[in-house]
Amino acid sequence: MQTSEVRQVMCPKCGKISNVPVPEAEVDLKTSPYRRAFGDYTKIECLDGHIFWVYYC
């Protein structure tokens, strides 16, 4: 996956901001505290150590 920009998302557990690389400028981001069985995603760890997933829609 080649990234063209970085966006910010909030951790669903604590609300802290994390930077996420995105593959396209027009993609929508959806955060989830759980990993889904399908879809393109990035695994993120916030500054408090919470792990969550960001899906590209």
VMD Tcl script that draws the C-alpha trace (Angstrom):
set ca {
  {0.00 0.00 0.00}
  {1.49 3.30 -1.08}
  {0.50 6.28 1.06}
  {-0.07 9.76 -0.24}
  {-1.01 11.63 2.93}
  {-1.49 11.37 6.69}
  {-4.68 12.09 8.63}
  {-5.52 12.25 12.29}
  {-8.01 9.98 14.06}
  {-9.16 9.67 17.66}
  {-8.61 6.55 19.73}
  {-12.05 5.00 20.42}
  {-11.01 4.18 24.01}
  {-9.35 7.38 25.30}
  {-9.90 10.02 22.60}
  {-6.19 10.77 22.02}
  {-5.19 11.75 18.50}
  {-3.06 9.44 16.32}
  {-1.67 9.94 12.81}
  {-2.78 7.45 10.15}
  {-1.31 7.02 6.66}
  {-4.02 6.91 3.97}
  {-3.69 5.38 0.49}
  {-5.90 7.95 -1.31}
  {-6.99 11.50 -0.58}
  {-10.70 10.68 -1.08}
  {-10.90 7.70 1.29}
  {-13.15 7.72 4.38}
  {-11.71 6.43 7.66}
  {-13.64 4.36 10.22}
  {-12.09 3.47 13.59}
  {-12.88 0.30 15.49}
  {-11.64 -1.15 18.78}
  {-11.93 -4.60 17.13}
  {-10.42 -6.18 14.04}
  {-12.95 -7.13 11.38}
  {-12.72 -10.24 9.21}
  {-12.34 -8.28 5.96}
  {-11.43 -4.90 4.50}
  {-8.30 -2.77 4.14}
  {-7.07 -1.49 7.49}
  {-4.14 -0.21 9.52}
  {-3.44 -1.25 13.10}
  {-2.73 1.76 15.33}
  {-1.44 2.13 18.88}
  {-2.29 5.43 20.59}
  {-0.02 7.25 23.04}
  {-1.75 5.51 25.98}
  {-1.01 2.08 24.49}
  {-4.53 1.26 23.27}
  {-4.62 -0.74 20.04}
  {-7.34 -0.04 17.50}
  {-7.93 -0.48 13.78}
  {-8.60 2.12 11.11}
  {-10.53 0.89 8.06}
  {-10.44 2.55 4.65}
  {-13.90 2.93 3.09}
}
mol new
graphics top color blue
foreach p $ca { graphics top sphere $p radius 0.5 }
foreach p [lrange $ca 0 end-1] q [lrange $ca 1 end] { graphics top cylinder $p $q radius 0.2 }
display resetview
